[in-house]
Amino acid sequence: MVNYKTIYKCRGCGTTSYKRLMERQASGAWQPTGPYQCTGCRNVFATLRAWWGEPKRPTDFQPSQMPG
């Protein structure tokens, strides 16, 4: 069994799949609206880059200081 790894995953939950949000037009046809939705955490992103971008780091994080 081959185990593939990808960098393309949700920055929030790590899920590797998303879907386009759709809406029904007046004609009855379905059409993509533009945004994308993570299939794991259900967060909505304007672009795919926003979906798989670097995870947000806490702003209050301070590296520990080595005594010495």
N, C-alpha and C positions, 0 to 999 in steps of 0.2 A: 504494500500500500504506500502510495506517495503522499507525503504531507507537504502541501504548498503553503508558503507564508506570503503575506501581502502587506504592503504599507498602506493600501487603500482600505481604510476602515474608519468607522465613526470615531471622532476625537473624544466623544463623550462616553460611549459605552463599549467601543471596540468591535461592534458588529460589522461584518464585511459586506452587508447588502443595504440597498436603499431603493426607493421607488419614486417615480415622478408623481406629483399630485395631479389629478385629473378633474375636469368639470364637464358637465353636459352642456352642449351648445343648444341654442333655440331649435336647431334642425334635428336634435336628438343624438347627434354624434358626440363621442367623447373626445376631448382635446386636452393636451398637457397645459397646465397653468403656468409653469415656469419653475416653482420651487420643488425641492426634493425632500423626502421624509425618510429618516432612518427607520429601518424595519425592527430595530431593537428597542431603542428608547423613545421612538416616535417624535423626536425633535425635528423641526423643519428648518432647512437651510436654503438660502437663496442660490447658492452655487455648489457644485461638487467639491471645489477646492475648500469651501467652508466646511463641508461634511468631513473630509479626510485631513484637514489642516492640522498643524501642530496642536497638541492638547494645550489648553490654557493652564498656565502655571499659577499657583497661588501668589498673590502680590505681597503677602506678609511673610513669605518664606525667607528665613535667614539661615545660611549655612552654619553648622556648628563650628565653634572655634576650638582648635586644638590647644590644650594647656601647654604652656611652655615658655 
